[in-house]
Amino acid sequence: MGMGSKISPLLAELFMSDFEDKLKTEKLFARVWKRYVDDIYAIVKERYLPQTLNWLNTQHEKIKFTVEREVDGKLPFLDLLITRKEDNTLKFSIFRKPTSTDRYITTDSNHFGAQKQAAFHSMAHRLVNIPMEREDFAAESQKIQKAAELNGYDKSFVDKIIGKHIRKKQRQDTTTLQPEKEQIHRISLPFYPKVTNHIRKILKRHGFHVVHKSGNTLQELLNNQKDKVPPEERSGIYEIPCKDCPAVYIGQTRRKFKTRLKEHKKAVENERTNDSSVAMHSICLQHEIDWGNAKLLKNVRKSSHLNAWESMYISTADRLLMNEDEALISSPLFQLTKLNL
């Protein structure tokens, strides 16, 4: 089972917990044993280490453990550097790999503000919540400041974020009372400021919180190596224009566009005006339909999305429509999409 499966973390946890239970029965369980998934920080007496490691590596043919010993009283564990002091107490500081570049989303990147701040909020949370000595706290603060400068942010940007986390930590330390959590309704939208800034303000008034997903992902930027499906072979929202006037018909289809187009043609040929608004327009006004310029406006794979997309195209159409019925869905938000169509 791949690690991408939702059940993988649970199975990994159960597997490692079984290892630990067996280790306890063998009287080999360390006095200090802290595990995150399969990374373990343990304090083991030197004479018991070979026996413990050998036992662990005999439990499963595909699971092998390795040991990283402290050097000069220091040992990295996850993002911590743990140092054993002369009095055998431990102190903590932040560990960064030598390959770390401190490159994050830059200030001039076309990302929503919360996404730009995310990495620095994470570093500030870690800074404030890990018990560090004063000099280590100051050194880590300086590193966060330098990382911010490297990515185009000023000093006040980091100061505000760190200050926010300090105040949050102080509130948590002084009271056990938890603020009442309000139910938040979230809506995910692509980040396109000209459109989504307007939508976010409207939705906020109705109690909805907008979160953004980044566009222009690597998958979107790279060419798809698969053979592209021709528009006439796809489903979605389509348009059929008239040759003798500016009118167009906007419709939806769950089947292939070419299949639906044939049905409209047959309705016109057989003068079945009840079966097609296109036929109604052509027969009643004696107009010729421009079949050659009929096209798919939007490929829609999920049939549950068809009504919304059709309603949006009908509501924002700036041409005369052959459609006899109004859009199934009415929303002022559709008018904002004109900026992006």
VODRENNU-872443 format. One record per atom (N, C-alpha, C): residue in three letters; x, y, z. Coordinates in steps of 0.05 Angstrom, whole numbers, plus 32768, in hexadecimal, padded with zeros to 4 digits. Atoms other than C-alpha are relative to their C-alpha. Example, Ala and Ser with C-alpha at 12.3 -4.5 7.8 and 13.67 -1.06 7.14 Angstrom:
2
ALA80127FE88000ALA80F67FA6809CALA801280188000SER7FF07FE87FFFSER81117FEB808FSER7FF18016800E
***
This chain:
341
MET80117FE88000MET800080008000MET801280198000GLY7FEF7FE98003GLY801D80437FEBGLY7FFB80138018MET80027FED7FE9MET802B807A801FMET7FEB80157FFAGLY80147FED8006GLY7FF980A57FFAGLY7FE47FF88009SER801A80097FF7SER7FC0807B8014SER7FF9800C801BLYS80097FF37FE8LYS7F96809A804BLYS80047FEE8019ILE7FFE80127FEAILE7F9C805C8076ILE801D7FFA8007SER7FE480077FFCSER7FE880588070SER800B800A801BPRO7FF67FF77FE5PRO7FF8808480AEPRO7FF67FEF8017LEU800B80117FEALEU7FCA805A80D9LEU800D7FE58000LEU7FF2801A8001LEU7FE9801980C1LEU801D8002800AALA7FE47FFC7FF7ALA802F803480CCALA80018003801FGLU80017FFC7FE3GLU801B80498113GLU7FFB7FE5800ELEU8006801A7FF4LEU7FFE80058122LEU80187FED7FFFPHE7FE980118004PHE803B7FE28106PHE801680078014MET7FEB7FF87FEDMET806C800B8130MET7FF87FFC801DSER800980057FE4SER80418005816FSER80037FE38007ASP7FFB801C7FFBASP80457FBA8168ASP801D7FFA8006PHE7FE380037FFAPHE80917FBF8165PHE80068008801CGLU7FFA7FF67FE5GLU80917FE881A5GLU7FF57FED8016ASP800B80137FECASP80637FB681CAASP80127FE88003LYS7FEE80177FFFLYS80917F7D81B8LYS801A8007800ELEU7FE77FF77FF3LEU80CD7FA681CELEU7FFD8001801ELYS80057FFE7FE3LYS80AE7FB08212LYS80007FE4800CTHR8000801C7FF5THR80A37F65821BTHR801C7FF48001GLU7FE5800A8000GLU80EC7F59820CGLU801280108014LYS7FF27FF07FEDLYS80FF7F8B8242LYS801780117FF4LEU7FEC7FF0800FLEU81257FB4820ELEU7FF7801D7FFBPHE800B7FE58006PHE80F97FF2820CPHE80108015800FALA7FEF7FEB7FF5ALA812280318217ALA7FF280108015ARG800B7FEF7FEBARG8118805E8253ARG7FF380197FF3VAL800C7FEA800FVAL810C80988222VAL7FFD7FF77FE3TRP8006800A801BTRP80EA808681E1TRP7FEB80127FF4LYS80127FEE800DLYS80CA80BC81B6LYS80007FFB7FE2ARG80028008801DARG80B080A98171ARG7FED80127FF1TYR80127FF38013TYR809380CF8137TYR80007FEF7FE7VAL800380138016VAL807A809C8104VAL80167FEB8003ASP7FEA80147FFEASP80BC807580FBASP801A800D8008ASP7FE87FF37FF5ASP80EE80A98115ASP7FFF7FFF801EILE800180057FE3ILE81018098815CILE8018800E800ETYR7FEB7FF57FEFTYR812780BF8190TYR80007FF0801AALA7FFF80127FE9ALA813E809081C7ALA801A80058010ILE7FE980007FEFILE816D80928202ILE80047FE3800AVAL7FFB801C7FFAVAL818B804C8208VAL801C7FFD800CLYS7FE680067FF5LYS81C380338234LYS80127FF37FEBGLU7FEE80098014GLU82008025820BGLU80027FE27FFDARG7FFD801D8001ARG82047FDC821EARG7FE87FF27FF5TYR8018800D800BTYR81BC7FCF8208TYR7FFB80077FE3LEU80067FF7801BLEU81C07FF281C5LEU80037FEA7FEBPRO7FFE80148014PRO81DB7FB9819APRO7FEA7FEB8001GLN801480147FFDGLN81AA7F8881B7GLN7FE4800A7FF7THR80197FF48008THR816F7FB781ADTHR7FFE80037FE2LEU80007FFC801DLEU81827FC88165LEU7FFE7FE57FF2ASN8000801A800CASN818E7F7F8154ASN7FE47FF48002TRP801B800C7FFDTRP814A7F6A8170TRP7FEC800E7FEDLEU80127FF28012LEU81257FA18149LEU80037FF77FE3ASN7FFB8007801CASN81467F8C8108ASN7FFA7FE37FFATHR8007801B8006THR81317F448110THR7FE27FFC7FFFGLN801D80037FFEGLN80E67F528115GLN7FF280007FE5HIS800C8001801AHIS80D87F5D80CCHIS801680037FEBGLU7FEA80028014GLU81027F4D808FGLU8003801A7FF0LYS7FFF7FE78010LYS80F17F90806CLYS800380198011ILE7FFE7FE97FEEILE80F67FBD80A9ILE801B7FFF800ELYS7FE57FFF7FF4LYS813D7FD180BDLYS8004801C800DPHE7FFB7FE77FF2PHE8150800580F1PHE801D80067FFFTHR7FE47FF77FFETHR818F802E80F2THR800280138018VAL7FFB7FF07FE8VAL81AE8056812BVAL801180187FF9GLU7FF07FE88002GLU81C7809D812BGLU80078009801CARG7FF87FFA7FE5ARG81F080AB8169ARG8006801E8003GLU7FFA7FE47FFBGLU81FB80EE818AGLU801E80057FFAVAL7FE47FF88005VAL823A81148175VAL8005801A8010ASP7FFA7FE97FEFASP8259814481A7ASP7FE780088011GLY80187FFA7FF0GLY8219813D81D0GLY7FE9800B7FF1LYS80167FF58010LYS81ED81528196LYS7FF47FEB7FEELEU800E80138011LEU81B9812B816FLEU7FE8800D7FF3PRO80187FF5800DPRO81888144813APRO7FE97FEB8000PHE801880118001PHE81418128813EPHE7FE980117FF4LEU80137FF1800FLEU810F813F810BLEU800A801C7FFBASP7FF67FE48004ASP8115818C810BASP800C800B801ALEU7FF37FF87FE7LEU8135818E8150LEU801D7FF88001LEU7FE580077FF9LEU817D818F8165LEU80017FFD801FILE800080057FE4ILE8181816F81AAILE801C7FFE800BTHR7FE57FFF7FF5THR81BF817E81D3THR80007FF8801DARG7FFD80097FE4ARG81D4815A8213ARG80158011800DLYS7FEE7FEE7FF2LYS81F2818B8243LYS80117FF18015GLU7FED800D7FEDGLU8228817D8277GLU7FF17FF48018ASP800F800B7FEAASP81F4817282ADASP7FEC7FEB7FF8ASN80118015800BASN81D1813F8280ASN7FE380097FFBTHR801A7FF68009THR8195816C8274THR800180057FE2LEU80027FFC801DLEU817D8177822DLEU7FF7801C7FF9LYS800A7FE7800ALYS817681B78207LYS7FF97FFD7FE2PHE800B8003801BPHE815281C281C5PHE800680197FF0SER7FFE7FEA8013SER815F81EC8188SER7FF67FF57FE5ILE800B8008801AILE814881EA813FILE80167FF47FEFPHE7FED800D8012PHE816B81BB810FPHE7FF880047FE3ARG80047FFD801DARG817281CB80C5ARG80157FF07FF2LYS7FEC800F800FLYS8193819D8093LYS801380137FF2PRO7FEC7FEF800FPRO81D281B88071PRO7FF680087FE5THR800A7FFA801BTHR81AC81B6802FTHR7FE980148000SER80167FED7FFESER817681E68049SER8007801A7FF2THR7FFB7FE7800FTHR81708223801BTHR7FEF8017800AASP80117FEB7FF6ASP813B824A8041ASP7FF0800F7FEAARG80107FF48016ARG811682568000ARG7FE37FF88004TYR801C80047FFDTYR80CB825E8009TYR7FF180107FEBILE80107FF08013ILE809282807FE3ILE8009801D8003THR7FF57FE57FFETHR80AF82C57FD3THR7FE980148001THR80147FEC7FFCTHR808A83057FE1THR7FF380097FE6ASP800B7FF78019ASP808083157F97ASP7FF17FE97FF1SER800E8016800DSER806182D17F88SER7FE280048000ASN801D7FFC8002ASN801982CF7F71ASN7FF17FEA8010HIS800D80127FEDHIS800082A97FAEHIS7FF080118014PHE80107FF37FECPHE7FCB82BB7FE1PHE801280048019GLY7FF07FF87FEAGLY7FE882DD801FGLY80057FEA8015ALA7FFD80157FEBALA7FDA82A3804FALA80137FEB7FF7GLN7FEE8014800AGLN800182748022GLN801D800A8002LYS7FE57FF57FFELYS803D82A28022LYS800A8000801DGLN7FF97FFE7FE4GLN803B82A7806EGLN80037FE4800DALA8003801A7FF4ALA8031825C807AALA801B7FF6800BALA7FE6800B7FF7ALA807B8248807EALA800B80108018PHE7FF67FF07FEAPHE808B828280ADPHE7FEF7FFC8019HIS801180077FE9HIS8050827280DAHIS80097FE6800CSER7FF6801A7FF6SER806A822B80DFSER801A8004800FMET7FE77FFC7FF2MET80B0824380F2MET7FFC800F801AALA80067FF17FE7ALA809482758124ALA7FF37FEF8015HIS800D80137FEDHIS806882408144HIS80147FEE800DARG7FEA80117FF6ARG80A48213814BARG8012800F8013LEU7FEF7FF07FF0LEU80CE824B8167LEU7FF58005801CVAL800D7FF87FE7VAL809C825E819DVAL7FFA7FE88011ASN800A80177FF1ASN8086821881B2ASN80167FEC8008ILE7FEA80127FF8ILE80C981F481B6ILE800F800E8017PRO7FF27FF37FEAPRO80EA820181FAPRO801E80047FFBMET7FE47FFA8007MET812B822381E5MET800B80148014GLU7FF27FEC7FF0GLU815E824A820CGLU8000801A7FF1ARG80037FE5800CARG816082958200ARG801180047FE8GLU7FEE7FFB8017GLU819C829581D2GLU7FF87FEF7FE8ASP800980108016ASP8180825C81A8ASP7FE6800C7FF4PHE80187FF2800APHE813D828181A3PHE800780187FEFALA7FF87FE9800FALA816082C0818CALA800D7FF87FE5ALA7FF2800A8019ALA818B82998159ALA7FEB7FF77FECGLU8015800A8012GLU814D8277813CGLU7FF080187FF5SER800E7FE98009SER812982BA8138SER800F800E7FE9GLN7FEF7FF48014GLN816382D68110GLN7FFF7FF07FE6LYS800180108018LYS8161829B80E0LYS7FE680037FF1ILE801A7FFC800CILE811782A580D4ILE8000801C7FF2GLN7FFF7FE6800CGLN812482EF80C6GLN80107FFF7FE6LYS7FF080028018LYS815B82DE8094LYS7FF27FF17FEAALA8010800F8014ALA812E82AC8072ALA7FEB80127FF3ALA80147FEE800AALA80F982E1806CALA800C80147FECGLU7FF27FED8011GLU812A8314804FGLU80087FF37FE5LEU7FF8800E8019LEU814382E0801DLEU7FE97FFD7FEDASN801780038011ASN80FC82D88003ASN7FF0801A7FFCGLY800C7FE68007GLY80ED83227FFFGLY7FEE800D8015TYR80117FF57FEBTYR80C9832F8041TYR801080138013ASP7FF27FEF7FEEASP80DA83678072ASP7FFE7FF6801DLYS7FFE80097FE4LYS80E9836280BCLYS7FE58000800ESER801A7FFE7FF2SER80A3837880D2SER7FEE7FE87FF9PHE801080178008PHE8085833D80ACPHE80047FE98013VAL7FFA80167FEDVAL80A9830A80D9VAL7FF98008801CASP80067FF77FE5ASP80A183348118ASP7FE27FFC8007LYS801D80037FFBLYS805583348111LYS7FF87FE38003ILE8007801C7FFEILE805282E98106ILE800A7FF4801AILE7FF5800B7FE7ILE808082D88140ILE7FF1800B8018GLY800F7FF37FEAGLY805B830A816DGLY7FE57FF28003LYS801A800E7FFFLYS801982E8815BLYS80027FE6800EHIS7FFD801A7FF4HIS803382A48170HIS80088002801DILE7FF97FFC7FE4ILE805182BF81B0ILE7FE780068011ARG80187FF97FF1ARG800F82DE81C5ARG7FED7FE88002LYS801180187FFFLYS7FEA829D81B4LYS800A7FED8015LYS7FF480127FECLYS801B827581DELYS7FFB800B801DGLN80047FF57FE6GLN801382A58218GLN7FE37FFC800AARG801C80057FF9ARG7FC7829E8216ARG7FFC7FE38008GLN8002801C7FF9GLN7FCD82538216GLN800C7FF9801BASP7FF280067FE6ASP7FFC82548252ASP7FF1800C8018THR800D7FF27FE9THR7FD08282827CTHR7FE47FF78005THR801C80097FFBTHR7F8C82618273THR7FFC7FE57FF2THR80088019800CTHR7F6E821D8265THR7FE680027FF1LEU80197FFB800ELEU7F2F823C8249LEU800580027FE2GLN7FFD8000801DGLN7F27823181FFGLN7FE980107FF4PRO80157FF0800DPRO7F02826381D3PRO7FEC7FEE7FF1GLU80148010800EGLU7EC1824981B6GLU800580017FE2LYS7FFA8002801DLYS7ECE82318170LYS7FE680037FF0GLU80177FFC8012GLU7E9F824A813BGLU80037FED7FE8GLN800080128017GLN7E8C821C8102GLN800780117FE8ILE7FF77FF18017ILE7EB1823480C5ILE7FF97FF17FE6HIS8006800C801AHIS7E988227807FHIS8015800A7FEDARG7FEA7FF98012ARG7ED28226804FARG7FFA7FF97FE3ILE80038004801DILE7ED2822C8004ILE801C80037FF3SER7FE67FFF800DSER7F10821D7FDASER7FFD800C7FE4LEU80007FF3801ALEU7F1D824A7F9ELEU801C80047FF6PRO7FE57FF9800BPRO7F5882547F6EPRO8006801D8007PHE7FF87FE57FF9PHE7F7F82937F7FPHE800480107FE6TYR7FFE7FEE8016TYR7F7182C67F49TYR7FF5801B800APRO80097FE87FF1PRO7F6E830B7F6BPRO7FEA80107FF3LYS80147FF0800DLYS7F44832E7F37LYS7FE47FF58004VAL801A800C7FFCVAL7F0C82FD7F43VAL7FFB7FF8801DTHR8004800C7FE6THR7F1682DA7F86THR7FFF80158017ASN80027FEC7FEBASN7F20831A7FAEASN7FE4800A8003HIS801C7FF77FFFHIS7EDA83307F9BHIS7FEE7FEA800CILE801080167FF6ILE7EBD82EB7FA8ILE80047FFC801EARG7FFA80047FE3ARG7EE082E67FECARG7FF080138011LYS800E7FEC7FF1LYS7EC083278004LYS7FE27FF98002ILE801D80068000ILE7E7A83117FEFILE7FFB7FE78011LEU800480197FF0LEU7E8182CB800ELEU80048005801ELYS7FFB7FFA7FE3LYS7E9D82E8804FLYS7FE7800C800DARG80197FF57FF5ARG7E5C830F8059ARG7FEB7FEB8005HIS801380167FFCHIS7E3782CD8055HIS800B7FEA8012GLY7FF580137FEDGLY7E6382A98087GLY80127FEB7FF5PHE7FEE8014800CPHE7E9182848057PHE801D800B8000HIS7FE37FF98000HIS7EDD8283805DHIS800C7FF47FE7VAL7FF480098019VAL7F02827F801BVAL801D7FF88005VAL7FE480088000VAL7F4382578017VAL80077FFC7FE2HIS7FF78000801CHIS7F6D82577FD8HIS80127FE97FFBLYS7FED8014800ALYS7F9082227FB1LYS8011800D7FEASER7FEE7FF48014SER7FCC82347F86SER7FFB7FF67FE4GLY80028009801CGLY7FC682337F3BGLY801C7FFC7FF5ASN7FE68004800EASN7FFD82267F09ASN80127FEC800ETHR7FF080157FF4THR801381E67F29THR80127FF47FEALEU7FEE800C8013LEU804B81BE7F09LEU7FF17FEE7FECGLN801080128011GLN8018818D7EEEGLN7FF180107FEBGLU800E7FF08013GLU7FF281C67ECDGLU8012800D7FECLEU7FED7FF38011LEU803081E67EB0LEU800D7FED7FEBLEU7FF480138012LEU804D81A77E91LEU7FEC7FF67FECASN8012800A8015ASN8030818D7E51ASN7FF77FE48007ASN800B801B7FFBASN800381517E58ASN80097FEE7FE9GLN7FF580128015GLN802381177E33GLN7FEA7FEE7FF3LYS80168011800BLYS7FE080F47E27LYS7FF4800E7FE8ASP800E7FF58017ASP7FBC80FD7DE6ASP7FE7800F8009LYS80167FEF7FF8LYS7F8B81367DEDLYS7FE67FF67FF3VAL801A8008800AVAL7F4181257DE6VAL7FF480187FF1PRO800C7FEA800FPRO7F2181507DAFPRO7FE8800C800EPRO80177FF47FF2PRO7EEC81827DC8PRO7FE67FF27FFAGLU801A800D8007GLU7EB5815E7DA1GLU7FFC7FE5800EGLU800180197FF2GLU7EC5811F7DC9GLU7FFB8004801EARG80027FFA7FE4ARG7EBC81427E0CARG7FE480088008SER801A7FF67FF6SER7E8181547E38SER8004801B800DGLY7FFE7FE67FF3GLY7E7181977E57GLY7FEC80157FF5ILE80117FEA8008ILE7E5481DB7E43ILE800780087FE3TYR7FFB7FFA801DTYR7E4C81EB7DF9TYR7FEF80177FF7GLU800D7FE9800CGLU7E3682237DCCGLU7FFA7FFB7FE2ILE80088003801DILE7E1082217D89ILE7FF6801B7FF6PRO80087FE5800APRO7E0C82637D62PRO7FED7FFE7FE8CYS80117FFD8017CYS7DDB827B7D2DCYS800F800F7FEALYS7FF27FF28017LYS7DF382907CE7LYS7FF2801A7FFAASP800F7FE88009ASP7DBD82C47CDDASP7FFB80158015CYS80027FEC7FEBCYS7DBE82E87D20CYS80157FFA8015PRO7FEC80047FEBPRO7DEB82F17D5DPRO7FF97FEB8015ALA800980127FEBALA7DC482BE7D86ALA80117FE78002VAL7FF2801A7FFBVAL7DE682817DA5VAL7FF07FF08013TYR800C80127FECTYR7DCE82457DCBTYR80167FF58012ILE7FED800B7FECILE7DF382317E0BILE7FF37FE8800EGLY800B80187FF4GLY7DE781EA7E24GLY80157FF0800EGLN7FEE80127FF2GLN7E0581B27E4CGLN7FFC7FE37FF6THR8003801C8007THR7E1281687E3DTHR80127FEF8011ARG7FF080137FF2ARG7E2A812D7E65ARG800E7FED7FEDARG7FF480128014ARG7E3A81087E26ARG8014800F7FEELYS7FEE7FF28012LYS7E6981197DEDLYS7FF280177FF3PHE800C7FE8800DPHE7E5E815E7DCFPHE7FF67FFA7FE4LYS80098006801BLYS7E5981427D89LYS7FE67FF07FFFTHR801A800F7FFETHR7E2181137D9FTHR7FE980138005ARG80167FED7FFBARG7DF8814C7DBBARG7FFB80127FE8LEU80037FEF8018LEU7E0681767D7DLEU7FEF7FF27FEBLYS800F800F8013LYS7DEA813F7D51LYS7FE280018007GLU801C7FFF7FF8GLU7DAA813F7D7AGLU7FF3801B7FF9HIS800B7FE68008HIS7DA1818A7D6FHIS7FFC80027FE2LYS80028000801ELYS7DAD81817D24LYS7FE77FF17FF7LYS801880108007LYS7D78814A7D20LYS7FE6800F8007ALA80187FF17FF7ALA7D4781757D47ALA7FF980167FECVAL80047FEB8014VAL7D5181AE7D15VAL7FF67FF47FE5GLU8008800D8019GLU7D4C817F7CD8GLU7FE47FF68001ASN801B800C7FFEASN7D0C815E7CF2ASN7FEC8014800CGLU80117FEB7FF6GLU7CF081A07D0CGLU7FF37FF9801AARG800A80077FE6ARG7CE881857D52ARG800780178014THR7FFA7FE87FF1THR7CE581C87D75THR7FFD7FFB801EASN800380067FE3ASN7CD081A97DB8ASN80197FF2800CASP7FE9800F7FF7ASP7D1181817DBBASP801980118003SER7FE87FF08001SER7D4281BA7DB1SER7FFA801E7FFDSER80037FE38003SER7D4582057DBCSER800D800A7FE7VAL7FF37FFA8019VAL7D7482077D81VAL7FED7FFC7FE9ALA801480058014ALA7D3E81E87D56ALA7FEA80158001MET80157FEC7FFDMET7D0A82187D71MET8009801B7FF3HIS7FF67FE7800BHIS7D3682547D5EHIS80027FFE7FE1SER7FFD8003801DSER7D4682397D19SER7FE67FFE7FF1ILE80198004800EILE7D0082237D05ILE7FEE80198002CYS80127FEA7FFCCYS7CD9825E7D22CYS800A801A7FF2LEU7FF57FE8800CLEU7D0882947D07LEU800B7FFB7FE4GLN7FF58007801AGLN7D1E826F7CC8GLN801D80087FFEHIS7FE47FFA8000HIS7D6682787CDCHIS80117FE77FFDGLU7FEE80178004GLU7DA0824C7CC9GLU80147FFE8017ILE7FEE80047FE9ILE7DCA822E7D02ILE801D7FFD7FF5ASP7FE480018008ASP7E1682367CFDASP800D7FE8800ETRP7FF580197FF4TRP7E2881EE7D0DTRP801E7FFF8001GLY7FE380018003GLY7E7081F87CF7GLY800F800E8017ASN7FF37FF17FEAASN7E7E82297D30ASN7FF57FF9801BALA8008800A7FE6ALA7E5C82027D67ALA80187FF6800FLYS7FE780077FF1LYS7E8F81F67D9ELYS7FFA7FF9801DLEU800180067FE4LEU7E9B81DB7DE3LEU800C8017800FLEU7FF57FE97FF1LEU7EA382167E13LEU80107FF78018LYS7FF380087FE7LYS7EB781EF7E51LYS7FFD7FE28003ASN8000801D7FFBASN7ECB81A67E5BASN7FFA7FFC801EVAL800880067FE5VAL7EA6818F7E9AVAL7FFE7FE28003ARG8000801D7FFCARG7EB581487EB2ARG7FEB7FF78013LYS801380087FEBLYS7E8981467EEFLYS7FE4800A7FF9SER801B7FF88007SER7E3F81467EDDSER7FF380118015SER800C7FF07FEBSER7E2E81647F20SER8007801E7FFEHIS7FF87FE48004HIS7E5281A47F0AHIS7FF4800D7FE7LEU800A7FF68019LEU7E2E81AC7EC8LEU7FEC80178004ASN80147FEB7FFCASN7DF381D67EE2ASN800D801A8007ALA7FF37FE77FF8ALA7E2182087F03ALA800F800D7FE9TRP7FF17FF58016TRP7E4E82107EC7TRP7FEE800B7FEAGLU80137FF68014GLU7E1482167E97GLU7FF3801A8009SER800D7FE77FF6SER7DF2824A7EC3SER801380177FFFMET7FED7FEA8001MET7E3282727EC7MET8004800B7FE4TYR7FFD7FF7801CTYR7E3B82747E7BTYR7FE7800E7FF6ILE80197FF38009ILE7DF282857E70ILE7FFE801C800DSER80037FE77FF1SER7DF382BC7EA6SER801480157FF6THR7FEB7FED8008THR7E3382DC7E8ATHR800080047FE2ALA80007FFD801DALA7E2182D67E40ALA7FFA801D7FF8ASP80057FE58009ASP7E2683197E1CASP7FF380007FE4ARG800D8002801AARG7E0083007DDEARG7FE37FF68005LEU801C800A7FFFLEU7DB782F17DCFLEU80007FE28002LEU8000801D7FFCLEU7DA682AA7DE6LEU7FE77FF47FF3MET80168010800AMET7D7A82777DC4MET7FF17FF28017ASN800B800F7FEAASN7D6E82577E08ASN7FE5800B8009GLU801B7FF87FF7GLU7D2482587E1CGLU7FFF8003801EASP800180007FE3ASP7D31824A7E65ASP80178010800CGLU7FEB7FF27FF2GLU7D5982747E96GLU80147FED800DALA7FEC80117FF3ALA7D97825B7EB9ALA7FF47FF28019LEU800B800F7FE9LEU7D8982257EEDLEU8009800B801BILE7FF57FF47FE8ILE7DB582487F20ILE8004801D7FFCSER7FFD7FE38001SER7DB382927F2ESER801280098017SER7FEE7FF67FECSER7DED82B47F52SER800F80197FF6PRO7FF17FE78008PRO7E0D82FA7F51PRO801E7FFA7FFDLEU7FE380078003LEU7E5182D77F56LEU80077FFA7FE3PHE7FFA8007801CPHE7E4A82C27F0DPHE800B80197FF1GLN7FF87FE7800EGLN7E54830B7EF8GLN801E80058003LEU7FE47FFC7FFBLEU7E99830B7F17LEU80117FEF7FEETHR7FF080128011THR7EB082D27EEATHR8005800B7FE5LYS7FFB7FF4801ALYS7EAD82FF7EADLYS801D80087FFDLEU7FE57FF88000LEU7EF283167EC1LEU80137FEA7FF7ASN7FED80168004ASN7F0F82D17EB7ASN7FF77FEE7FEALEU800980118016LEU7EE782B47E7DLEU800E80077FE6
***
